[in-house]
């Protein structure tokens, strides 16, 4: 029977991540059209609370790959472990939550197992026969993958057919996790891999030290861009974030200039966030930045240019100088 596999790595976690839950929800939906089993693959061991949550989301089986070399994230080792699994199990579809690590591993896995791969997925659907939504006629059953393109400004649909396995990386804001109509009782099976001949080609000399809440987990983010004019003014962003009980973020240009730390970067090459409130101060709204904040429930934009692209995405907009407006907002919040 064909299978759809949601891949996760649980080192240092006590349950599934939000992105894993969304991938299981989408996987369950496409399984119905493919008449396939939904499986969770936990690489590096199964987190304590993962099995119960996977059952709630409809996983019919849980596979685990545990090896001493999988204790920490190592791309070469993880790719080898996953390629051995895919060669043995031959899943029809492998789904990843598109984290930084997944973006590193999934394309290499696709090359190793000669699989097609699609990134930035936001939806999946099993379709039968002719595809009415594209210009190309597909005279066979296929999987339609809807992806986010141009920073979320548009959608593109890819039709997957004719190969043994496909890999899709899903944006972590692709959907809201939904429990299955009835919880399953998945059986857990251990899959053994041989990693004895694998040596990691990149060694981590010193790990970065993260302090405070993670940007991608923040409910409130205040982010600054080039409109801050100089590095010392990033403090205005930090002050408002502190007053709101949130986290300070930054656009790539000011990170590149050294005004903010790389861990604070929001966007395509930074963090993908989905806060309840996102305040963009002095940010133009380039598509690369909007990838990282377009899932915000409420976006507030502050910019001197009334035609700035950021205002197309904002629920509330303030046309003005953020250097003047940020201190006033901070004072208002503090009362």
Secondary structure, 3 states (H helix, E strand, C coil): CCEEEEEEECCCCCCCCHHHHHHHHHHHHHHHHHCCEEEEEEECCCCCCHHHHHHHCCCCEEEEECCHHHCCCCHHHHHHHHHHHHHHHCCCEEEEECCHHHHHHHHHHHHHCCCEEEEEEEEEEEECCCCCCCCCCCCCCEEEEEEEEHHHCEEEEEEECCCCCEEEEECCCCCCCCCCCCCCCCEEEECCCCCCCCCCCCCCCCCCCCCCCCHHHCCEEEEECHHHCCHHHHHHHHHHHHHHCCEEEECHHHHHCCCCCHHHEECCCCECCCCCEEEEECCCCCHHHHCCCCCCCEEEEEECCCCCCHHHHCCEEEECCHHHHHHHHHHHHHC
